[in-house]
Amino acid sequence: MSMTMTQKILAAHAGLEEVHVGQLIEAKLDLVMANDITGPMALPIIKQMGGNVFDKDKVVFVPDHFVPNKDIKSAENAKAMREYAIEQKLTNLMIQGKCGVEHAILPERGLVYSGMCIIGADSHTCTYGALGAFSTGVGTTDVAAGMAAGTAWFRVPSAIKIYLHGKPNRYISGKDVILHIIDRIGVDGALYQSMEFTGPGVAELSMDDRFTICNMAIEAGGKNGIFPVDDKAKEYMLEAGVKEYDIYVADEDAEYEQVVDVDLGAIRPTVAFPHLPGNGHTIDEIEAGEKIYIDQVVIGSCTNGRMEDMRKAAAVLKGHKVAETVRVMVLPATQKIFLQCVHEGLVDIFVEAGCAFNTPSCGPCMGGHMGVLAKGEKCVSTTNRNFVGRMGDTEALIYLASPETAAASAIAGYIANPEKVGGNH
Amino acid sequence: MNAHGTVFKYGDNVDTDVIIPARYLNSFDAKELASHAMVDIDPTFVERVKDGDIMVAGKNFGCGSSREHAPLALKTAGVACVIAKSYARIFYRNAINIGFAILECDAAADGINDGDEVKVDFDTGKIVDVTTGVEYQAEAFPPFMQNIIKEGGLVNYINHKKG
């Protein structure tokens, strides 16, 4: 029986020769992750299941959402999680100042890689599909059970094939690609399904582009997003210190519910308007309308806080000033990326342009801290969600965009076309 | 198991950020969370909802963040079940895992009005709109979920397996 890439990984982890769509399986987990919102809530549940993790190498707690601690309650939660990680002698301790945002730090540390079966109590856990892993978000009870038992049940998903071809234009990045796709298929267009990216266009996308694309598979309702493992992925894993991994390849005659044909060369800078990630508009449509003046720009997050994102934003901002009344928050997603920004002189560019350069955190993305929006404020953000109240007041408006569009908008003071501002990278 | 209550009706894509905004997630105390349920799209929900009431919505209910705080907030606020056209998959799992009943039924999601009095039989999936007199049939829970529910949720299910 032919299988998709996702189905092959699930079959292997369930100890089965093959699986079919809709089959319920119990799969062995290679990594289980939670953060400082979902992790502390999991601790009392793990206690009810015996109290110990199934494997100290395969459980990770990442403090990133309300960390650096935004208030006393958050501090207590982060403390409980940290103390448990220390008590359990977890191999991969994540401590503020030595880690970063979960979906950037795990790949960077080589903790996630091709062929793995991963769950995380964060919806953007689907990010690791960029490396050819099956990885999906779950809630607190599922993650607690996964941490205690090392297994999880899944319903084998059907899949959508996203056939990529062509070459993206200079100011087009993974963010434009995924916003374009979600605009086309809708915020529930891949509900319960895998999004399997394939085609000659894959080679034209950097690893950071692929992380961004898989990261937002959930915004189309997807169970997971996954890319085939090519030389770029292998090079990334080698650099992250991964020595051994399994590569799964979809059968040529694997069944897909639908095929979405994406010409990367035809994609325009794309912005998702309030209040859904599927509410995409091209920069050309935006330029044809009235200017949308903005109050804040956020460049960072598990979606767009990686090195390439920093470089692209800095290239646009170099030699420019942020519009007089606009506030810009730049948050590199890990300490390593932070330091690299220092070494490459990007921090100089950001600060001289008038941006606040911050420690890694998820803070502003979910209205937690470090950039919460007031009533009526408009924000261009490289994050992943523009729901009502997501970044603060329910009457704030969030426009999701690429780092380059965000940087161009920061300079202009309204949503602007990066092609017209320029910058070399 | 049954539910009998007043309907609170919402649209498509009710996301977990509006069910329980992230600014309240510095606590996972169920009562604390419940006191903020739905505040961003329905500020008077918490004052109006009574034990046993029913939420009706369109497609992709519970999309967005994986926070299990969302079904917990609704359940603790008194909502007996949700009837929607479809659910985001993480919300679906979370609801089952904490023993919160959710039913899928397109016709009921379209036909039932805000404020209607509705009865639901979880075992059979039968939904009766007492106000309009219209009956609907949702699919009852599939067997594997009945097993998890029989064990009293995923926690007990895992404990049982570990023996």
Interface residues (C-beta under 8 A of the other chain):
Chain A: L24 I37 T38 P40 M41 I45 Q48 M49 G50 H65 F66 K70 D71 K73 S74 N77 A121 D122 S123 T125 G137 V138 G139 T140 T141 D142 A144 A145 A148 A149 W153 V187 D188 L191 Y192 I218 G221 K223 L276 M366 G367 G368 V372 R385 F387 V388 G389 R390 T394
Chain B: N13 D15 D17 V18 P21 A22 R23 L25 N26 S27 F28 D40 I41 K59 N60 C63 G64 S65 S66 R67 E68 H69 S86 A88 R89 I90 R93 N94 N97 I98 F144 G153 L154 V155 I158 N159 K161 K162
